[in-house]
Amino acid sequence: MTAVPPPEAPLDETPIQRALRLKQAALDARPKPPRGGKFQRQQAAGIAAGNSKPWMTR
């Protein structure tokens, strides 16, 4: 059985390049967390998410 590359695959693609392309496609297909909000601000500021000490905020 010969593997036929899908139309979006380059003809000179190596097996490692194919694996990386498939991995990236699988990662892109995963659901993304919502953008913005308190969680992302805390992550950007280096504060632990779910901080149980509100008096410690900046």
N, CA and C of each residue as an Amber inpcrd file, in Angstrom:
protein
   174
   0.8510000  -1.1850000   0.0000000   0.0000000   0.0000000   0.0000000
   0.8930000   1.2440000   0.0000000   0.7220000   2.1030000  -0.9650000
   1.5160000   3.3160000  -1.0430000   0.7380000   4.4720000  -0.4290000
   1.4200000   5.2400000   0.3790000   0.7830000   6.3950000   1.0230000
   0.7900000   7.5580000   0.0490000  -0.3860000   8.0850000  -0.2310000
  -0.5120000   9.2270000  -1.1200000  -0.6110000  10.4760000  -0.2420000
   0.2900000  11.4380000  -0.4110000   0.2190000  12.6350000   0.4340000
  -1.0290000  13.4550000   0.1170000  -1.6080000  14.0940000   1.1080000
  -2.7610000  14.9480000   0.8390000  -2.3750000  16.1240000  -0.0480000
  -3.3390000  16.7860000  -0.6820000  -3.0010000  17.8520000  -1.6360000
  -2.2300000  19.0180000  -1.0160000  -2.4340000  19.2950000   0.2900000
  -1.7300000  20.4340000   0.8760000  -0.2830000  20.1010000   1.2380000
   0.1130000  18.8280000   1.1290000   1.4770000  18.4250000   1.4770000
   2.4100000  18.6760000   0.2920000   3.5970000  19.2420000   0.5450000
   4.5770000  19.3940000  -0.5370000   5.0820000  18.0270000  -1.0000000
   5.4630000  17.9480000  -2.2490000   5.9020000  16.6640000  -2.8020000
   7.2390000  16.2130000  -2.2260000   8.1100000  17.1490000  -1.8600000
   9.4290000  16.7930000  -1.3430000   9.4680000  16.8190000   0.1840000
   8.3380000  16.5440000   0.8200000   8.2450000  16.5780000   2.2810000
   8.8640000  15.3150000   2.8760000   9.7080000  15.5050000   3.8860000
  10.3210000  14.3560000   4.5680000   9.3440000  13.8180000   5.6140000
   9.5470000  12.5980000   6.0880000   8.6560000  12.0560000   7.1240000
   8.6190000  12.9100000   8.3960000   9.7510000  13.5040000   8.7530000
   9.7720000  14.3550000   9.9550000   8.9650000  15.6230000   9.7080000
   9.0960000  16.2130000   8.5340000   8.3140000  17.4060000   8.2030000
   6.8220000  17.0740000   8.1970000   6.4720000  15.8860000   7.6850000
   5.0750000  15.4630000   7.6480000   4.5370000  15.2940000   9.0680000
   5.3380000  14.6750000   9.9440000   4.9160000  14.4730000  11.3270000
   4.7150000  15.8170000  12.0220000   5.6200000  16.7570000  11.7860000
   5.4910000  18.0740000  12.4020000   4.2540000  18.7970000  11.8780000
   3.9980000  18.7070000  10.5790000   2.8250000  19.3600000  10.0060000
   1.5450000  18.7790000  10.5840000   1.4900000  17.4500000  10.7150000
   0.3050000  16.8120000  11.2820000   0.1410000  17.1640000  12.7530000
   1.2610000  17.2460000  13.4790000   1.1940000  17.6180000  14.8940000
   0.6770000  19.0450000  15.0560000   1.1890000  19.9580000  14.2420000
   0.7280000  21.3410000  14.3220000  -0.7550000  21.4490000  13.9760000
  -1.2030000  20.6780000  12.9840000  -2.6210000  20.7010000  12.6190000
  -3.4780000  20.1700000  13.7640000  -3.0060000  19.1340000  14.4490000
  -3.7600000  18.5800000  15.5720000  -3.8040000  19.5780000  16.7290000
  -2.6940000  20.2680000  16.9820000  -2.6760000  21.2590000  18.0540000
  -3.5790000  22.4390000  17.7320000  -3.5950000  22.8630000  16.4540000
  -4.4420000  23.9880000  16.0550000  -5.9210000  23.6280000  16.1370000
  -6.2430000  22.3360000  16.0180000  -7.6440000  21.9080000  16.0500000
  -8.1920000  21.8350000  17.4680000  -7.3190000  21.8530000  18.4670000
  -7.7850000  21.7770000  19.8550000  -8.5130000  23.0520000  20.2440000
  -9.4920000  22.9510000  21.1580000 -10.1950000  24.1600000  21.5880000
  -9.2520000  25.0920000  22.3530000  -9.4120000  26.3720000  22.1200000
  -8.5510000  27.3730000  22.7370000  -9.2560000  27.9800000  23.9500000
  -8.5040000  28.3370000  24.9920000  -9.1210000  29.0310000  26.1280000
  -9.5590000  30.4270000  25.7040000 -10.5070000  31.0090000  26.4120000
 -10.9420000  32.3600000  26.0500000  -9.8140000  33.3630000  26.2070000
  -9.7990000  34.3410000  25.3380000  -8.7500000  35.3620000  25.3560000
  -9.1540000  36.4960000  26.2900000  -8.1650000  37.0810000  26.9440000
  -8.4070000  38.2130000  27.8180000  -8.9900000  37.7830000  29.1510000
  -9.2030000  38.7380000  30.0180000  -9.7890000  38.4410000  31.3050000
  -8.7550000  38.4070000  32.4120000  -9.2350000  38.1510000  33.6140000
  -8.3900000  38.1920000  34.8020000  -7.2840000  37.1390000  34.7560000
  -7.6140000  35.9320000  34.2850000  -6.6230000  34.8570000  34.2570000
  -5.4250000  35.2380000  33.3880000  -5.6710000  35.7520000  32.1890000
  -4.5730000  36.1140000  31.2980000  -3.7710000  37.2830000  31.8670000
  -4.4260000  38.2370000  32.5200000  -3.6880000  39.3500000  33.1350000
  -2.7800000  38.8350000  34.2490000  -3.2850000  37.8740000  35.0380000
  -2.4600000  37.3110000  36.1050000  -1.2790000  36.5420000  35.5290000
  -1.5180000  35.7890000  34.4630000  -0.4280000  35.0400000  33.8470000
   0.6370000  35.9940000  33.3100000   0.2210000  37.0740000  32.6610000
   1.1730000  38.0230000  32.0910000   1.9490000  38.7380000  33.1880000
   1.3130000  38.9530000  34.3340000   1.9700000  39.6510000  35.4270000
   2.8230000  38.7100000  36.2670000   2.7620000  37.4230000  36.0030000
   3.5500000  36.4630000  36.7640000   2.9190000  36.1070000  38.0880000
   1.6250000  36.3460000  38.2340000   0.9170000  36.0330000  39.4680000
   0.2740000  34.6650000  39.3130000   0.3040000  33.8580000  40.3550000
  -0.2920000  32.5260000  40.2910000  -1.8030000  32.6520000  40.1020000
  -2.3260000  31.8850000  39.1600000  -3.7710000  31.8870000  38.9330000
  -4.4680000  31.2770000  40.1350000  -5.6390000  31.7950000  40.4590000
  -6.3610000  31.2910000  41.6210000  -5.7100000  31.7320000  42.9140000
  -5.0990000  32.8830000  42.8860000  -4.4050000  33.3940000  44.0710000
  -5.4060000  33.5590000  45.2070000  -5.1410000  32.9190000  46.3400000
  -6.0800000  32.9360000  47.4610000  -5.7780000  34.0600000  48.4440000
  -4.8850000  34.9810000  48.0780000  -4.5260000  36.0840000  48.9690000
  -4.8040000  37.4070000  48.2430000  -6.0470000  37.8910000  48.2500000
  -6.3530000  39.1020000  47.5000000  -5.6100000  40.3310000  48.0140000
  -5.1860000  40.3160000  49.2530000  -4.4400000  41.4570000  49.7750000
  -3.0180000  41.5100000  49.2310000  -2.5920000  40.4490000  48.5340000
  -1.2490000  40.4130000  47.9750000  -1.1940000  40.9500000  46.5400000
  -2.3290000  41.3910000  45.9960000  -2.3270000  41.8640000  44.6130000
  -1.5560000  43.1760000  44.5210000  -1.1030000  43.4590000  43.3210000
  -0.3100000  44.6660000  43.1070000  -1.1710000  45.8940000  43.1670000
